Amino acid sequence: MVVDLADDADGFADEDRLSEMFAALANPTRRAIVARLAEGEASVNELAEPFDMTLPAISRHIRVLERAGLISQARRAQYRPCVLEGEAIGQVSAWAEQYRHIWDERFDRMDDYLNQIRNED
């Protein structure tokens, strides 16, 4: 499977969007936020709880994830829960999946080598 890099309706090439997603996911705090949102929606305060950083710092991380299209914030009166955008995560997954066969082959070769070493002992 090869990820289509055609322009989307917003005029951004999917490749640029994918680059922005990977840049956002390069930060461990943002990956932890995404992991938490995989369990369900959460408020900014709930997302901030496990981190030793200010609420404005967490808000900046959330904005980066929003700009990358990985999460969004709904509006329900005063409550603005953050939610994971499944389609965006799917795009990241699809891109990585096209390289799975390479890693499978390399792990198979490593297994063969480790078995060879064990048999020599």
Buried (B, 14 or more C-beta within 10 A) or exposed (E): EEBEEEEEEEEEEBBEBBEBBEEBBEEEBBEBBBEBBEEEBBEBEEBBEEBEEEEEEBEBBBEBBBEBBBBBBEEEEEEEBBEBBEEBBEBBEBBEEEEEEEEEEEEEEEEEEEEEEEEEE
